[in-house]
């Protein structure tokens, strides 16, 4: 079976997560629905324009859902889509690896 991104599942996943901030944004949204300003506060290193681009890309890739409420001023919320929710177990494994890797790096500094 060939996807629109190619035949390799690793290349397909890499393509979807190619943005520098994709995994961090997905992690933040795995903690619950957030508005743009909340995401911006929770990821202080990201610029406003980069967050906008990353959210749009994740929405195009169907991992994030953007919901606009008909209010004045308009309220916009971001959450993981059903597909994004399935990515949670990958995020959990990334966290486990990251923590183990940081411990290994700390050990190496003692040499």
N, C-alpha and C positions, 0 to 999 in steps of 0.2 A: 504494500500500500504506500503510495507516494503522497506526501502532504504538499501544500502550496510552497513550503519552505525547503523541500528536498526529501531525500529518502532516509537520511540518518536522524534518529531521534535525538542524538546528542547535539548535532548541528542545529536542528530545529529549536531545541531548548536554548542553546547559546544565542541564536538569533532573537528569540523572544526576550531574553534577559540581557541583551547586549548593552543597554544603558548603564552607565556607571552607578546610578542610584536605584535601579530597578528592584534589586533584592531588598534594599533598605526601605523603600516605599512599600513593597509588598509586606515586609515584616511589620511596619507601622500599622498597616490596614488589617493585618491578621489579629491585631489587638482590639479591633473594633472600627466602626464607621467613624470617619473624621472629616472635618471641613478643611478647606485649603489652608487656612491660617493655622489650624492645629498641626497639620502636617509640617508646615513651615517651621513652627516652634519646635516640633519634635525632631526635626532634622536641620539643626542650625547651620550646618556646613553647606547646604544646598542653596543655590540662588533661586529667586522667584521664577525666572524664565526657565531654568533647568527643571524645576519641579513641575511647571506647566507642561513642558515637553514630555517629561517622563510619564506623567499621568495620562496625557493624550495617547502616547504610544501603548501604555499598558491597557488603556481602554480599547484601542484598535485591536490589540492582541487578545481581547476578551478576558483579561485577568482581573480587570477593575471595572466597576460600574459607577457611573456618574449620575447622580439624581439631583434634578433641579426642582425646587419648590417654587410655586407661583406666589411669591410674597414680595413685599416691597420693604427693604431691598431684597433681591432674590437670594435664596439660601441654596448652596450647592454642597452636597455630601458625596464622599467617595467611600466605597466599600469593595471588598473582594467579591468577585462574581462567583458563581458556582464552580467554574473552572479554577479560579484563583483560590477558592477554599481547598480544593484538592491539592494545591501546591503547598499547603501548610506543612505536610509531612516532610517535604524537601527543606523547607525553612527550618524545621526542627533539627534535621540532620546537619544542616549548615551551621546552626548554633552549636551543636555538640562538637563538630569538627573544629570550629573556630576556637572554642574554649580549650579543647585539647591542644591545638596548635599553639595557642598563646602560652600555655603551660610549658610546652616543649621549648619554645623560644626563650622563656625565662630561665629554664634550666641551662640552656646553651650560653647565656650571659655569665654564668658562674665559672665557666672554664677559663 
